[in-house]
Amino acid sequence: MTTVEPAAHGPHAFPHHRPTQAVVLAGGQGSRLRPYTDDRPKPMVEIPGTGMPIIGHQLSWLAAEGVTDAVVSCGHLAEVLQDWLREAELPLRVTTAVEKEPLGRGGGLKYAAGHLPHPDRPWYATNGDIWTRFSLREMADFHAEREATATLALARPRIPWGAVETDAFGHITDFVEAPPSPYLINAGVYVFSAEFASLLPDLGDHERTTFPRLARAKRLAGFPIPQGAYWRAIDTAKDLTEAAKELASQAR
């Protein structure tokens, strides 16, 4: 385990239910992003045109949202990520937690949570391949208002194919390029109450165990990412290209 101190660190006046600590899950192999991930873990892949890896964008976002301490859960090529964290000027304190053997998504999350500085306080978590910007403060307020044990951010991604609209008789009435999905999906960003870590499995997948149990008990909430907020999962080379295009269009 290594700890990296921030280059600059200021006080934050935060309501007690808004977390100031977070876990970033950065241990995946990113096989669908090869060859970019041949020599680095997925969160270390650079967004073209930004000069910064995905995890750099995430840590900046977390710090801007009031997070002062982050635990980065590492596995595949962990040393590459640790080297970058040591060299980078970071806006928050960062600790790395390296899995000696694969623990599964739930086990890895529990192991990383064990390195949080304040186990008796709520915490954020984010998947290491997510690039997004929205108000975590609002999400924390939503979580507290519902007295949830866990809250998932929900995104409405665009369908990667064009869609066809028809009338009741079967005539085609319109073509729609990359329409938004009719379904919300787990966006890979979370707010967890302090007790959530104790509900996680030591080994295995919490999305098949812990989350369904909380849902049945009405202790799992879903926070829709506000319309117009940016969200993208970086899974493939195409996602990198699209993210770069979207960045360029925003800069104009």
N, C-alpha and C positions, 0 to 999 in steps of 0.2 A: 504494500500500500504506500502510495506517495501522496504528499499534499503540496499544492502549489498555492502560494499566497498571491493576492491580487496586486496589480500595479497601483491601483488607486481604489479606495474603499470608503464610502461616505455613509452616514447614518440614514436610516429609513424609518419614517413614522408610519407604522402599519397597524391596522386593527389586528387583534390577536388571532383571528381566524384566517388571515391571509398568510400563506406560508412564506418563509424566507429561506427555505432549503428545498433542494430538488435532486432527483436522480435522473441521469441521462443514460439510457440503455444503449450501449455502443459496442456490443460484443458480437454482432452478426457478421457473417462472412461476405454477404453481398454478392453471391455467385452470379446474379443476373446483371450485375454492373461490371463484369469483367470485359476488357482487361484493366479497367480503372482500379479494381480491387485486388489485382495480382500481388501488389506490394504494400497494400495499406488496408485498414479496416474501412468499411463503408462510410462511417461518419467523417473520415479524413479525405474523402473525395471532394475536390474543389468545384464550386459552382462557377462555370465559365464566366469570365469578366469581373469577378469579385475579388480574386486573389485570396480567398479565404475558404477553408473547408466547411462542410455542412455544420460540424460541431461548433465552429467559431461563431457562425450566425446564431446558433441555438443559445450559446452561453451569453452572447450580447443581449439577446432577447430576454432571457431569464433575468439578467442583471437589471435591465431596464424596467422589469416588472417587480423589482424589489427583492429578488433572490440574492442572498449574500454568500451562501454556501451550496456547492453542487458536488455530488458524488457521481463520477463517471464509471459505469460498469463496463469493464473491458474483458475481452477474451481473445478472439482472433487477431493476431499481430498487435497485441496490446502495447508492445514497446514503441511502435511507431506513433501511436496516439500519446503515450506518456512523454516521448521526446518532444512532440509538438507543444504539449501543455507546458512543459518546462521552459521552452523558448518563447512562447507567446506572452504578450502583455495582456493579462486577463482582468476583467472588471469585477471579479468575485473570487472567493477562495474555492479551489478545486481539489478534491481528493479522488484518487483512482482506486477502484476495488476490482482486482483481477481474479476471475474464476479459475481455479486450478483444473477443474474438469467441468464440462457442460452441465448446468443445473436445470435447464429449461427456462422458459420465460418467467414463470412464477418463482422458481427457485432463485434465479439470477436477480430478480427484483427484490426478493427478501434478503438475499446476501448483501446487496448494495445498500438497502435500507438500514442494515445493521451498522453502516459506517456514517450515517447521518449524525450531525453534532447534537441534535435535539430530538431524541426518540419520543419524547412526550408531546411533541407539537406536530401539526399537520405538515404535509409536504406535497410538492408537485412531482410528477414524473413525465418524461417524454421519450418516445422512441428516437434513436439516434439518426434516423434517416428522414426525419420530418423537417421541412422548412416552412415556417408559418409566422404570422404576426397577427395577434389579436390580444385583447385585454385579459390577462390571467387574473387581475384583480376582480373583474366582473365575474369570472368563472368561480373564483374562491367565494365571492358573495353568494352566488347561486348555490354552491355546495353547502354553505352554512345555513342558508334560508331553508333548505330542504332537509337539514339535519342528516345528510347522507354520510355513509361510511366511505364511499368512493363515488367520484363523478368523472365521467368520460366526456371529452370534447367530441362533438359529432360534426362531420363534414359532409357536404353534398358534392361529390366529385363529378367532373364531366365525363360522360360516356365517350370512349375513344373512337367511336364510329359515328357516322352520320345516321340520322334516324329518318324514317318515312312516316308521314301522317296520312291516314286514309279516312274516308267518310264511311257511313254505315253500309253503303252499297258496295264498297271495295274500290272506289276510285281514289287514286293518290291525289292528295290535295296540297302537300308541301314536303319539302326536304329540309331537315334541320341539321346543321353541322355541329357535332360535339355537344349535344344538349346536356343539361344537368341531369344527374340520376334522380329517379323518383324516390330513391331510398337514401337515408342517412347512414353513414358508416362510422365506425370507431376511428377517430382521427389520430390516435396515438399520443394524446396529451391528457394528463390526469390530475385531479386533486384527490388526495387521500387524507383521511383523518388519521390521527396518531395510531389508533388501534388496528388499522388495516394491515400493517406489517405482520402482526401476530396471526392473521387469518390466511396468510399465503402458504403454499406448500413448500417444503424444503427442496423438493425436486418435482419438476413437472410444469404444467401450464395452468396458470391462474384463470385464464379465460374459459377453461372448461370445468373449473372447480369453484374457485372463490367468487368470481363474478356471478355465475348462475345462482349460487346460494344467497348472495346479497340481493339479487334481483327478486327472488322469491320472497325475501323478507322486506321488500320495498326500501332497501337501504342503498340502492344503486341509482344514481341520477345521470341524465344525459344533457349536456350543455351544448346547444347548437351554436357553432361558430357563426358570429354575426355576418349577414350578407355583405359582401364587398371586402371582407377580410381575406388576406392571402393565406392559402394552404396548399401544400403539395408534398406528397410522399415521393422521395427520390429512390425509385426501384430499378430503373433501367437507364441506358444511355439516352433514350428518347426523353425521359424526364429531365435529365440534365440540359438537353438542348432546349426543351420547352421553358424551363426555368430561366435560362439565359435570355430567351426571347422576351419573356414577361418582364424581366428586369430591365431590359433595354427599352421596352415600350413605356415603362413607368418613369424612366429617366428623361424621356422626351418632353 
